[in-house]
Amino acid sequence: ANNLNQLTKLSHQKGFHETHVYVMDLLRKLKAIFCEYRQATSASKLNSGRKEATT
């Protein structure tokens, strides 16, 4: 809730368009982090499965 209040205050200070661009950029970065995490966890599951199959 505090972060939402900060974004609202920022929006009033800088204008909606600038805040919208800023928030959309943050969301793109967050999505990229989630995608990297998902790929890393999928790869580790595949690698651990291969190790178990070979032993």
Buried (B, 14 or more C-beta within 10 A) or exposed (E): EEEEEEBEEBBEEEEEEEBEEBEEEEEEEEEEEEEEEEEEEEEEEEEEEEEEEEE
